[in-house]
């Protein structure tokens, strides 16, 4: 390793913690994206897994919900990979996509409450980890 490349790596505890939280956020975003893809495919296939007849304000048919979850899941996976590879655009995009995933799962609560709450919690962890990572790198 050349002396110049050693200077690019932050060996401090704060730098290592920021790197860990970024990796944690990226991996967790890929996992939640995968869950959203599976949830979307299940809804598109009109699976009987979801509660039928639930009345709520923002009612969409299952194909629409499936498409929304599928798109958010694919974007989450791409952004999660970007976070783990340290792409400069990825942390902010990760926070945005995790927030959107939280909103769509909140709207999906009447159809599958337990799963939606789990995904909301995981995306909250992603936002927290990315916030910590951005704050540590700003210091």
QUINOR-V221649 format. One record per helix or strand. SS is the DSSP state (alpha for helix, beta for strand). FROM is the first residue (numbers start at 0). LEN is the number of residues. Records with the same first field share a line. If there is no record, write none. Layout:
SS->FROM-LEN  FROM-LEN
This chain:
alpha->2-5  12-32  61-23  89-18  112-26
